[in-house]
């Protein structure tokens, strides 16, 4: 006789998973493969998710961080995170056919950064070092006009006078609460500083973080489906922890440790903006092998945003 499964509540966050920028980026790759045939080259992982990247590889996409390695004249797609001006120039120099899958909300930050620097302000860029979005945004202005800060300590060590003409922009996928603190500190220290407050943090990041704050009231363990190099997914895990909920970032169901659910009554599940819904299904399948699950979905903001794809791919 099969052992009786313990009942456990599973609460799904809403919204979760793909955002409009990720959907657009994947669609651009799929349509480019259809229109131009394989291979098409992608600068960096199109979005930070191994499942998505592997399924596009199977269809003929080649991922690389090195523009030099791409044959002259080939089709190249810039990932959703955006690229620096230098990467764009290098691609043009090699006469690559460029399709730009940079999220329009990242492009907006690029334009803001350029506008502030053009107006004579030094730029403080708030974000995570080595993240491709930060490399892209900082590489949209002259290197001596921008300084990256990741935390309060780095703000305290900035080399500027208190009345220096400054501006700041932020990465799109940061923690809302942490960024608020950093921005407030900048305003406390500098008298002539301009910036978008928290508006660079995109709607998808905001909505997924709000959903965790709401859900944290009902759960005692949280699973965030997403890649470790996915900034927005990592922030969801951090947020769960900060709400006092044991929180785990998992790429897929194989990374689940069943001990996490010992003595727990309610498991929350969310997915980062680059994690497809199929991964959630696999997680639920695994949980229901060992537990009798009672599924609930929290109400949340309905996201209807859709970004246009490049004109040359529209009629496919
Ligand atoms: S997480 Fe936000 S900025 Fe990044 S691709 Fe999605 S919508 Fe665009």
Boltz pocket constraint, residues with backbone or C-beta under 6 A from the ligand:
constraints:
  - pocket:
      binder: B
      contacts: [[A, 19], [A, 20], [A, 21], [A, 22], [A, 80], [A, 103], [A, 104], [A, 105], [A, 106], [A, 172], [A, 173], [A, 202], [A, 203], [A, 204], [A, 205], [A, 232], [A, 273]]
      max_distance: 6.0
